[in-house]
Amino acid sequence: MIIGVSGMIAAGKSSLAEKLAKHYKKSIMLHEFEENDEVFNTFLDWLYQNKPNLTIGFQSYIVENHSAKFADVIKEFNEKKLDKIKDHIFLDRFSVEHYIFAKLILSKKEKKYLEAYDALFSKLISKEELPDFAIYLDITFDTFKKRIFERGRESEINNWNENLDYFKELHENYLTIFKEIAAKFGMKYIIIDTNNKTEKEVFNEAVKIIEEETQNAIKGQTK
């Protein structure tokens, strides 16, 4: 199955997705971006430096890059003749989630900018790129702040004070907009409250969810 790992920045998506990919031996993982992705890192630095007129270009790159990598992963999955229910593709965040970032930023500009992005987004994203279900990792703002400073990404820490209001607004609205997107596309999701839980506890809870969803899918296939 295609399984999305979703949630706010620093919710632990990459860490969980990597652990799940190792646990399910035949699985494939699609990273949101590679650490050495120069284009992504440059855009991210510019975003946190509040460079103007950036959002549509940044989000368009992310969506197009994700779509191309997703097509490659699907091809690899099929070439390996993996089972579409028992074997998995893990998505470290997926394309429709980036609409959350674009919506919050572009809503502060003239209406035409969000309308233009909506048109672009609807053409680039198809239901085929959505996961069969998503595991959403929920965190409080205090947990978010703690994890941001623990992981030490310079673009986030060096510009923390300048972006504090943005981070607060993003956290306040992230799950609400995520639910709106899920409803729009008819996508199932399960929320894990990761606050005060160890990575192992979150991993065990995620595995339990995946096993239950897999069994439900097998039962549905045999009906």
C-alpha positions as a printed NumPy array, in Angstrom:
array([[  0.   ,   0.   ,   0.   ],
       [  0.966,   3.627,  -0.351],
       [  1.249,   5.11 ,   3.144],
       [  1.782,   8.804,   3.825],
       [  3.528,   9.988,   6.991],
       [  2.193,  13.467,   7.638],
       [  2.352,  16.302,  10.102],
       [  3.799,  19.631,  11.094],
       [  7.47 ,  20.486,  10.612],
       [  9.613,  18.519,  13.121],
       [  6.796,  16.118,  13.954],
       [  9.133,  13.178,  13.334],
       [  7.93 ,  12.192,   9.856],
       [ 11.292,  11.304,   8.316],
       [ 12.46 ,   9.375,  11.357],
       [  9.263,   7.317,  11.506],
       [  9.106,   6.714,   7.748],
       [ 12.718,   5.501,   7.697],
       [ 12.094,   3.127,  10.601],
       [  8.968,   1.756,   8.923],
       [ 10.835,   1.283,   5.633],
       [ 13.487,  -0.76 ,   7.474],
       [ 10.859,  -2.761,   9.342],
       [  8.946,  -3.717,   6.192],
       [ 11.78 ,  -5.279,   4.215],
       [ 10.198,  -5.056,   0.756],
       [  9.034,  -1.476,   1.174],
       [ 10.255,   1.6  ,  -0.702],
       [ 10.556,   5.088,   0.776],
       [ 10.069,   8.372,  -1.032],
       [ 11.729,  11.24 ,   0.831],
       [ 10.123,  14.684,   0.739],
       [ 13.542,  15.976,  -0.302],
       [ 17.162,  14.866,  -0.108],
       [ 19.478,  16.648,   2.326],
       [ 21.77 ,  17.621,  -0.566],
       [ 18.942,  19.034,  -2.708],
       [ 20.522,  22.401,  -3.471],
       [ 17.394,  23.899,  -5.042],
       [ 15.142,  22.933,  -2.125],
       [ 17.642,  24.132,   0.484],
       [ 18.09 ,  27.457,  -1.305],
       [ 14.335,  27.982,  -1.515],
       [ 13.995,  27.046,   2.179],
       [ 16.678,  29.54 ,   3.197],
       [ 14.949,  32.253,   1.163],
       [ 11.6  ,  31.379,   2.737],
       [ 12.913,  31.772,   6.275],
       [ 14.708,  34.962,   5.267],
       [ 11.304,  36.262,   4.13 ],
       [ 12.379,  36.859,   0.549],
       [  9.394,  38.265,  -1.408],
       [  7.536,  36.702,  -4.361],
       [  8.784,  33.212,  -3.607],
       [  5.867,  30.962,  -2.731],
       [  4.463,  29.907,  -6.107],
       [  7.932,  29.147,  -7.46 ],
       [  8.933,  27.163,  -4.358],
       [  5.727,  25.154,  -4.12 ],
       [  5.68 ,  24.48 ,  -7.87 ],
       [  9.189,  23.038,  -7.615],
       [  8.188,  20.827,  -4.681],
       [  5.056,  19.488,  -6.385],
       [  6.769,  18.85 ,  -9.724],
       [  9.779,  17.242,  -8.026],
       [  7.528,  15.019,  -5.916],
       [  5.428,  13.95 ,  -8.91 ],
       [  8.525,  12.934, -10.881],
       [  9.996,  10.975,  -7.96 ],
       [  6.633,   9.363,  -7.216],
       [  6.399,   8.087, -10.803],
       [  9.909,   6.577, -10.455],
       [  8.986,   4.872,  -7.178],
       [  5.804,   3.392,  -8.648],
       [  7.828,   2.082, -11.603],
       [ 10.361,   0.501,  -9.228],
       [  7.573,  -1.023,  -7.133],
       [  5.965,  -2.589, -10.216],
       [  9.264,  -3.817, -11.677],
       [  9.975,  -5.64 ,  -8.411],
       [  6.496,  -7.183,  -8.662],
       [  5.703,  -6.208,  -5.085],
       [  2.311,  -6.893,  -3.552],
       [  0.052,  -3.814,  -3.688],
       [ -1.458,  -4.613,  -0.291],
       [  1.181,  -6.434,   1.752],
       [  4.178,  -4.396,   0.548],
       [  4.397,  -0.645,   1.019],
       [  5.574,   2.675,  -0.342],
       [  6.186,   5.184,   2.454],
       [  5.841,   8.884,   1.635],
       [  7.719,  11.285,   3.898],
       [  5.016,  13.93 ,   3.596],
       [  3.239,  14.04 ,   0.238],
       [  2.329,  16.591,  -2.395],
       [ -1.075,  17.786,  -1.206],
       [  0.332,  18.739,   2.194],
       [  2.352,  21.494,   0.609],
       [ -0.911,  23.218,  -0.193],
       [ -1.058,  24.076,   3.517],
       [  2.129,  26.155,   3.325],
       [  1.086,  27.843,   0.08 ],
       [ -2.408,  28.661,   1.321],
       [ -1.195,  30.347,   4.498],
       [  1.406,  32.46 ,   2.723],
       [ -0.547,  33.332,  -0.419],
       [ -3.71 ,  34.215,   1.512],
       [ -1.878,  37.364,   2.602],
       [ -1.414,  38.477,  -1.009],
       [ -3.964,  39.492,  -3.633],
       [ -6.668,  36.899,  -4.262],
       [ -5.381,  36.163,  -7.775],
       [ -2.176,  34.563,  -6.442],
       [ -3.953,  31.84 ,  -4.484],
       [ -6.362,  31.331,  -7.395],
       [ -3.397,  30.897,  -9.736],
       [ -1.758,  28.397,  -7.395],
       [ -5.065,  26.527,  -7.015],
       [ -5.253,  26.161, -10.807],
       [ -1.654,  24.965, -11.013],
       [ -2.098,  22.617,  -8.067],
       [ -5.267,  21.019,  -9.465],
       [ -3.524,  20.294, -12.774],
       [ -0.339,  18.846, -11.276],
       [ -1.869,  16.683,  -8.533],
       [ -3.942,  13.603,  -9.265],
       [ -5.663,  11.147,  -6.921],
       [ -3.227,   8.473,  -8.106],
       [ -0.458,  10.26 ,  -6.192],
       [ -2.324,  10.163,  -2.888],
       [ -1.632,   7.522,  -0.259],
       [ -4.114,   4.764,   0.509],
       [ -4.095,   6.275,   3.973],
       [ -1.965,   8.679,   5.987],
       [ -0.54 ,   8.509,   9.491],
       [ -0.657,  12.033,  10.905],
       [  1.807,  12.865,  13.683],
       [  0.349,  15.507,  15.978],
       [  2.515,  17.741,  18.186],
       [  1.978,  20.77 ,  20.417],
       [  3.726,  24.037,  19.614],
       [  6.069,  23.6  ,  22.581],
       [  7.057,  20.153,  21.302],
       [  7.545,  21.617,  17.826],
       [  9.878,  24.328,  19.162],
       [ 11.869,  21.835,  21.219],
       [ 12.393,  19.525,  18.252],
       [ 13.325,  22.382,  15.897],
       [ 16.205,  23.354,  18.158],
       [ 17.187,  19.743,  18.834],
       [ 17.633,  18.926,  15.156],
       [ 19.621,  22.106,  14.562],
       [ 18.782,  23.023,  10.97 ],
       [ 20.47 ,  26.412,  10.532],
       [ 17.826,  27.966,   8.26 ],
       [ 15.178,  27.354,  10.947],
       [ 17.185,  28.274,  14.05 ],
       [ 18.984,  31.342,  12.678],
       [ 15.673,  32.892,  11.618],
       [ 13.519,  31.634,  14.501],
       [ 12.55 ,  35.008,  15.98 ],
       [ 11.756,  36.532,  12.579],
       [  9.497,  33.578,  11.762],
       [  7.891,  33.007,  15.148],
       [  4.502,  34.402,  14.088],
       [  4.613,  32.325,  10.883],
       [  5.427,  29.144,  12.821],
       [  2.609,  29.811,  15.296],
       [  0.106,  30.4  ,  12.504],
       [  1.306,  27.31 ,  10.636],
       [  0.962,  25.136,  13.729],
       [ -2.445,  26.571,  14.591],
       [ -3.831,  25.874,  11.116],
       [ -1.908,  22.832,   9.898],
       [ -4.221,  20.061,  11.093],
       [ -7.377,  22.004,  10.191],
       [ -6.26 ,  22.524,   6.594],
       [ -4.953,  18.953,   6.418],
       [ -8.422,  17.69 ,   7.334],
       [ -9.968,  19.931,   4.661],
       [ -7.625,  18.506,   2.019],
       [ -8.287,  14.93 ,   3.181],
       [-12.032,  15.516,   2.915],
       [-11.658,  17.065,  -0.546],
       [ -9.747,  14.057,  -1.89 ],
       [-11.582,  11.435,   0.177],
       [ -8.348,  10.373,   1.868],
       [ -8.313,   8.324,   5.057],
       [ -5.961,   9.33 ,   7.869],
       [ -5.223,   8.211,  11.416],
       [ -3.813,  10.643,  13.982],
       [ -1.09 ,   9.678,  16.455],
       [ -0.603,  12.055,  19.382],
       [  3.207,  12.007,  19.624],
       [  3.478,  14.33 ,  22.625],
       [  5.161,  12.7  ,  25.615],
       [  5.808,   9.534,  23.599],
       [  9.161,   8.033,  22.697],
       [ 10.06 ,   7.331,  19.068],
       [  9.695,   3.623,  19.828],
       [  6.166,   4.115,  21.174],
       [  5.169,   6.125,  18.091],
       [  6.739,   3.468,  15.843],
       [  4.859,   0.644,  17.597],
       [  1.588,   2.553,  17.272],
       [  2.244,   3.156,  13.567],
       [  3.01 ,  -0.53 ,  12.95 ],
       [ -0.237,  -1.493,  14.67 ],
       [ -2.155,   0.91 ,  12.414],
       [ -0.469,  -0.451,   9.28 ],
       [ -1.15 ,  -4.056,  10.25 ],
       [ -4.82 ,  -3.282,  10.885],
       [ -5.191,  -1.402,   7.59 ],
       [ -3.432,  -4.206,   5.72 ],
       [ -5.75 ,  -6.833,   7.169],
       [ -8.792,  -4.693,   6.357],
       [ -7.562,  -4.312,   2.762],
       [ -7.016,  -8.082,   2.441],
       [-10.521,  -8.753,   3.774],
       [-11.952,  -6.2  ,   1.36 ],
       [-10.138,  -7.869,  -1.53 ],
       [-11.574, -11.311,  -0.709],
       [-15.185, -10.137,  -0.448]])
